[in-house]
Structure formats: structure tokens, C-alpha cells
């Protein structure tokens, strides 16, 4: 899952960098995000564990506009790593897609039913 959501005066990039659907152990993992801006006021977090967990078995390294998230322990099956980066609202315009009824694929699905 990848989202950019607005939480009042904060916009947040939220990404399941390592999803929880893997039925195998994951010994090492990392995710790297390169922002188009360098702002020291951004908020950064990462979470590990099963779906909905708030474990903190990850470390964050920030170098200017580049942020890297590393696992600090192996993940068991169905565990993952989610990253979140927040910045002041409006810094990056959030584009929304067309409403679902304007998606031509929906009519194919309805036709097939």
C-alpha cells in the first residue's frame, strides 16, 4: 500500500515497503526515499511486525533529501516494514485520480458480471 494522506496541517507519505503477505523469513531489508526537497522539519517513522503492529525494529538514516530505512532484525513470515514521512501540508501538491465511475475498466467488470 502506498498513500499520501492529509492529516490537518501535515501531509504524510505512507508506504508498506515490505508487505506482510510474504510467507517466508526476510533476513535483511531496506527502503530508500529521495525527496524533491530538503526540509529539517519533516517527520520520519518506520514500523515493523504483523499487520497493524507498531514495532520499531528498524533504523532511519537521513542525509539531506535522502532517507533510508533499515531492518534491525530479520522478519518472520507475514511481518513487514511500513515507512512514514510527514511534511507541512501543501509542500507537495496531492493529485487525486478521477472518480471510480470515470474509470473505463469498471464497465468491463460490470459487463463480465
Helices and strands as residue ranges (DSSP letters): E 2-7, E 10-18, E 30-34, E 43-49, E 58-63, E 66-71, E 80-88, G 100-102, H 104-112
